[in-house]
């Protein structure tokens, strides 16, 4: 996922959180593709989400990968 796309995703999540007055939000990354981002891009996503989404986010990932660092 390119940075422009995940910025749009974060903006949409923030809109929904505000509209529905959510006090928490869970985000599940599914499959092996999220692990291809690399730790730098994933960290950028999480930091941007922390800044823009007005509630705590729980992150989880499902994968059949054996080694995730």
ZIPE-V170163 format. One record per helix or strand of 2 or more residues. SS is the DSSP state (A for helix, B for strand). FROM is the first residue (numbers start at 1). TO is the last residue. If there is no record, write none. Layout:
# ZIPE-V170163
ss;from;to
SS;FROM;TO
SS;FROM;TO
This chain:
# ZIPE-V170163
ss;from;to
A;3;19
B;24;30
A;33;37
A;39;52
B;56;62
